[in-house]
Amino acid sequence: MKTTRQNFLKTSALLGAAAGFPTIIPASVLGAEGKVAPSNKVNIGALSCGRRACSGGAYQDYEKSQIVAICDPKKDMRDARGQNWGIAEKDRYVDFRDLLARDDVDAVSIATPDHWHVPLSMAAAKAGKDVYCEKPLGISIEQNLAARRIENEYNRVFQYGTQQRSMQHMRMGLEIVLNGHIGDVKEVYVWAWGGRAGGDATETPVPEGFDYELWLGPAPVAPYSFDRCMNQHGAYHHYDYSIGFLGGWGAHPLDQLQWWADEEGLGIPYEYQTTGTINYNDLYNTAFKWNMEALYQNGLKLHFMDTDTAWKSKHIPGIDQLRKYGNMTQFIGTNGWVGVSREGLLASSEELRRKAKNPGPRRLPISKNHKGNFVDCVLSRERPIANLDSAIRSDIISHMSDIGIRTGEILKWDPAKEMVIGSDRAKSMMHREMRAPYDRLMI
């Protein structure tokens, strides 16, 4: 086996486990005062230094990892993160390809706008880097399915940046459901913050220090405007760069649904009917309101909607209690309901909620630190808690919602062929054109 930094780190981890040390890194490679020596930490390259990248500081706080290089096409953001994280100017890059060329970078953390998520993940995997990628996954179903190559072909570790699988109360809520305390699950309600309309597309000069060509990357060429890419929320709501908060925020509660559905072997729904509102002539031309009803093969009904639509609903059990929660995954059973949200764990009765402390034999894996779990898996080569296959499934639900709104059709999904069936127009929307030369990142 070729001796590389990653092989050395993996071997050190295995030795540590065999020796019975409580941490993955063995004592023989620890630095002063029992701390992990910098040379033995997982080296992270941060791809993007924008608002969402702020969570990357967790790598600096975790004892087994450190950020050694950063990249962003915006100089002011690059410099601000560099100063905050103590990254020297020589280790700050404009072009991701220069960062990926470094042999001492073990893994990357991607927090770019959505249209870069899968292309960068693929490029990093091909360069031999493990990948932590913020949600959502791709901007098309085709991109999502192609992402499987990260694990299957390039043998890289991939963590989906949904965070909520590393929150204790979320896991405990799902364990109540898995252990049958609400009886048979008949319906699931999922909601997430709605998107935005509007935005000013008036062309203005590209600011100094901003490589706009790289920011656009695989997206179509478009005139620069502040609202398109400097407004901190802009790229989340333009169709060239995302499918809006259907994926951007929807990924969080849908991931909780999928965590449970995977444990039950349910896959994803086979039929989808979605209505929604899109202002196609606005700069922000993604759905900002939506209401989806979908069916699983076993008859389970899924409702996925924006928060405002959910709060106005008169059909959601316990909605008066839940109306203050901006995101929610609520399981409705024959004996009660359980809802999990970032803000809390709720149930139809206090007796049911108390089951969380001792729910029964069916338990989910435990992670208390989402980025720490990723770093641990880089060392152990195990699958992280938010694995790629589950991410692909939950993200496809978002895309089926988006395509359903844009076509106005009832859509069906073939789980064996992994494609939309019954509508040529909808099937064609599984694909998005990518601009050269960035399209080659997917090959």
Sequence and secondary structure as in RCSB ss.txt:
>XXXX:A:sequence
MKTTRQNFLKTSALLGAAAGFPTIIPASVLGAEGKVAPSNKVNIGALSCGRRACSGGAYQDYEKSQIVAICDPKK
DMRDARGQNWGIAEKDRYVDFRDLLARDDVDAVSIATPDHWHVPLSMAAAKAGKDVYCEKPLGISIEQNLAARRI
ENEYNRVFQYGTQQRSMQHMRMGLEIVLNGHIGDVKEVYVWAWGGRAGGDATETPVPEGFDYELWLGPAPVAPYS
FDRCMNQHGAYHHYDYSIGFLGGWGAHPLDQLQWWADEEGLGIPYEYQTTGTINYNDLYNTAFKWNMEALYQNGL
KLHFMDTDTAWKSKHIPGIDQLRKYGNMTQFIGTNGWVGVSREGLLASSEELRRKAKNPGPRRLPISKNHKGNFV
DCVLSRERPIANLDSAIRSDIISHMSDIGIRTGEILKWDPAKEMVIGSDRAKSMMHREMRAPYDRLMI
>XXXX:A:secstr
    HHHHHHHHHHHHHHTT SSSS GGGB GGG B GGGSEEEEEE  SGGGGGGHHHHHSTTEEEEEEE SBH
HHHHHHHHHHT  GGGEESSHHHHHT TT  EEEE S GGGHHHHHHHHHHTT EEEEESS  SSHHHHHHTTHH
HHTT   EEEET GGG HHHHHHHHHHHTTTT SEEEEEEEE               TTB HHHHHTTS      
HHHHTSTTGGGG TTT  THHHHTTHHHHHHHHHHHHHTT  S SEEEEEEE  TTSSS S SEEEEEEE TTS 
EEEEEEHHHHHH SSSTTHHHHTT SSEEEEEETTEEEEEETTEEEESSHHHHGGGGS  S      S HHHHHH
HHHHH    SS HHHHHHHHHHHHHHHHHHHH   EEEETTTTEEES HHHHHTT     TTGGGGG 
